């Protein structure tokens, strides 16, 4: 039941590494960032739990927006971006492939930990948002966020502004999905998820994949 929730992030990670031939990258840009991402999950989870106690779980626009968009999407995403910036540091401008792989590895560890928690917390439930829509949103993040973050640091002018805007917009776009699902517009939540997923795949294959340097797969 929880198969997609558990394997969607690590399989996407391995697929993206394979597409760019980055599977032979050293542990400094794969295993170590991955472990750091898992470790960051712990304080972020604590912060979310504390803040969710402050925000009332009421069925009206304000609390729902805070709970689903800001606390469960924007806050973890912002923490992942900040952690990824610390992971890459000096290697951002020297090696695009290694820097993007390090950020991707960090995001994978971070969001895979959330997936395991979601599976444990929701044992016995068949909520389609948790089982399918939420992990699909995390695939979207893996497809777009690492490259957009590195490009935002490396580029100048309009490209830099566009990449920054993309990173700012992504968690808020994904945050509309649980809101739609919670208020009863479940078909629209599915449509929004599929639309974002397809758009992310197209953007990755047509633009991001072509821009990334090719390594030699192990």
C-alpha distance (Angstrom), angle and dihedral (degrees) to the residues before:
residue distance angle dihedral
X1 . . .
X2 3.79 . .
X3 3.80 95.2 .
X4 3.80 96.9 110.6
X5 3.80 91.6 43.5
X6 3.81 91.4 53.4
X7 3.80 102.8 38.9
X8 3.82 103.7 32.3
X9 3.81 95.4 85.8
X10 3.86 100.0 43.1
X11 3.83 92.9 42.8
X12 3.80 91.2 49.1
X13 3.79 89.1 49.1
X14 3.80 93.5 52.1
X15 3.81 91.5 44.7
X16 3.81 92.6 52.2
X17 3.80 91.5 48.6
X18 3.79 89.9 50.0
X19 3.82 94.1 49.0
X20 3.81 91.0 57.8
X21 3.80 96.7 36.0
X22 3.80 92.1 -117.2
X23 3.82 96.8 130.9
X24 3.82 91.7 106.3
X25 3.80 94.8 56.8
X26 3.84 113.5 130.0
X27 3.79 123.8 -101.3
X28 3.82 90.1 -100.0
X29 3.81 90.0 74.3
X30 3.83 100.0 28.8
X31 3.80 119.1 27.7
X32 3.81 98.9 25.8
X33 3.84 96.1 49.7
X34 3.82 88.6 43.8
X35 3.82 91.7 55.1
X36 3.80 91.1 45.9
X37 3.79 89.2 52.7
X38 3.80 90.6 53.3
X39 3.81 90.5 49.1
X40 3.81 92.6 50.1
X41 3.80 88.6 55.9
X42 3.82 91.1 71.2
X43 3.85 100.6 61.4
X44 3.81 91.1 37.6
X45 3.80 90.7 54.0
X46 3.80 90.7 49.7
X47 3.81 90.5 50.5
X48 3.81 91.6 49.7
X49 3.81 92.7 49.3
X50 3.80 91.9 49.4
X51 3.80 93.6 47.7
X52 3.81 92.5 45.9
X53 3.79 88.8 58.9
X54 3.80 88.2 57.3
X55 3.82 95.4 46.7
X56 3.83 109.9 70.7
X57 3.80 115.4 -123.9
X58 3.79 93.5 -128.9
X59 3.77 130.1 147.7
X60 3.79 98.4 -115.3
X61 3.77 134.7 98.8
X62 3.83 101.3 -101.6
X63 3.82 101.2 52.2
X64 3.81 92.3 36.9
X65 3.79 91.0 53.1
X66 3.80 92.1 48.8
X67 3.80 93.5 46.0
X68 3.79 101.1 44.5
X69 3.78 105.2 27.4
X70 3.79 106.2 30.2
X71 3.81 103.1 28.0
X72 3.80 101.8 34.1
X73 3.80 100.4 32.7
X74 3.80 114.6 17.0
X75 3.82 97.6 38.3
X76 3.84 96.6 50.5
X77 3.81 91.0 41.8
X78 3.81 92.5 50.5
X79 3.81 90.1 48.6
X80 3.82 90.8 49.4
X81 3.80 91.3 50.2
X82 3.81 92.0 49.1
X83 3.80 91.6 48.0
X84 3.79 92.4 46.8
X85 3.81 90.7 52.5
X86 3.79 89.3 56.1
X87 3.80 90.7 48.6
X88 3.81 95.4 52.8
X89 3.82 100.5 37.7
X90 3.83 110.2 140.4
X91 3.81 97.8 9.9
X92 3.79 97.2 67.5
X93 3.79 98.0 93.1
X94 3.78 99.7 32.7
X95 3.81 102.1 54.9
X96 3.81 120.1 19.5
X97 3.81 93.9 -175.0
X98 3.81 95.1 50.9
X99 3.80 93.6 42.8
X100 3.79 93.2 49.9
X101 3.81 90.9 46.0
X102 3.81 91.1 50.9
X103 3.80 91.7 52.0
X104 3.80 91.5 44.7
X105 3.82 90.3 50.6
X106 3.79 90.9 49.6
X107 3.81 92.7 49.7
X108 3.80 90.2 47.0
X109 3.81 93.4 54.8
X110 3.79 91.9 44.7
X111 3.81 98.0 48.9
X112 3.81 95.0 37.0
X113 3.81 88.1 59.6
X114 3.80 89.4 52.8
X115 3.81 89.5 49.9
X116 3.81 91.8 54.2
X117 3.81 90.3 48.9
X118 3.81 91.3 49.3
X119 3.80 90.6 52.1
X120 3.82 92.1 50.8
X121 3.80 95.0 44.9
X122 3.82 93.9 47.2
X123 3.81 99.8 46.1
X124 3.78 108.1 148.6
X125 3.81 94.9 18.3
X126 3.79 126.8 109.8
X127 3.79 99.9 -161.3
X128 3.83 105.7 157.9
X129 3.79 91.2 -151.1
X130 3.81 92.2 59.0
X131 3.80 95.2 39.2
X132 3.80 99.9 44.4
X133 3.80 118.4 -3.4
X134 3.80 98.1 51.5
X135 3.84 95.9 48.5
X136 3.82 89.0 45.9
X137 3.80 87.5 56.3
X138 3.79 90.2 52.2
X139 3.80 90.0 53.0
X140 3.81 87.3 54.5
X141 3.80 89.0 54.2
X142 3.81 92.5 50.8
X143 3.78 91.3 48.8
X144 3.78 97.1 50.1
X145 3.79 114.2 16.8
X146 3.84 103.5 63.6
X147 3.80 94.8 52.4
X148 3.82 93.3 39.6
X149 3.81 90.4 51.6
X150 3.80 94.8 49.2
X151 3.82 91.5 43.3
X152 3.80 90.0 51.2
X153 3.81 88.7 56.9
X154 3.81 96.7 42.9
X155 3.79 104.1 38.9
X156 3.79 132.4 71.2
X157 3.78 137.1 -146.2
X158 3.80 121.8 0.8
X159 3.81 94.2 -4.4
X160 3.79 91.0 55.3
X161 3.82 91.1 48.0
X162 3.82 91.3 48.5
X163 3.81 92.5 51.1
X164 3.80 92.2 48.3
X165 3.80 90.0 48.9
X166 3.81 90.9 49.3
X167 3.80 91.5 53.8
X168 3.79 91.7 47.4
X169 3.80 93.5 48.0
X170 3.81 98.9 44.6
X171 3.84 100.4 75.5
X172 3.79 91.5 44.2
X173 3.81 91.9 51.0
X174 3.80 89.7 49.7
X175 3.80 90.4 45.6
X176 3.79 91.6 64.6
X177 3.82 90.4 65.8
X178 3.85 98.9 67.0
X179 3.80 88.9 40.3
X180 3.81 91.3 55.9
X181 3.80 90.5 44.7
X182 3.81 93.9 49.2
X183 3.81 96.0 49.0
X184 3.80 92.6 49.9
X185 3.82 103.1 -98.0
X186 3.79 91.6 119.2
X187 3.79 96.1 150.4
X188 3.79 89.5 54.5
X189 3.80 89.6 48.5
X190 3.80 89.1 55.4
X191 3.81 92.1 45.7
X192 3.81 91.4 49.3
X193 3.81 91.3 48.9
X194 3.78 94.0 48.8
X195 3.80 91.0 45.7
X196 3.80 93.7 51.3
X197 3.80 91.9 43.4
X198 3.80 94.2 51.2
X199 3.81 91.7 44.1
X200 3.82 90.8 50.7
X201 3.82 92.5 49.8
X202 3.82 91.6 48.9
X203 3.81 92.8 47.7
X204 3.80 91.5 48.0
X205 3.81 95.7 48.0
X206 3.81 97.4 41.1
X207 3.79 101.5 37.6
X208 3.80 116.6 7.2
X209 3.81 98.3 43.2
X210 3.80 91.0 49.9
X211 3.80 91.9 50.6
X212 3.80 96.5 50.0
X213 3.81 118.1 89.0
X214 3.78 117.0 -115.0
X215 3.76 119.1 -118.8
X216 3.77 126.3 -169.8
X217 3.78 111.2 -94.5
X218 3.77 115.8 -129.4
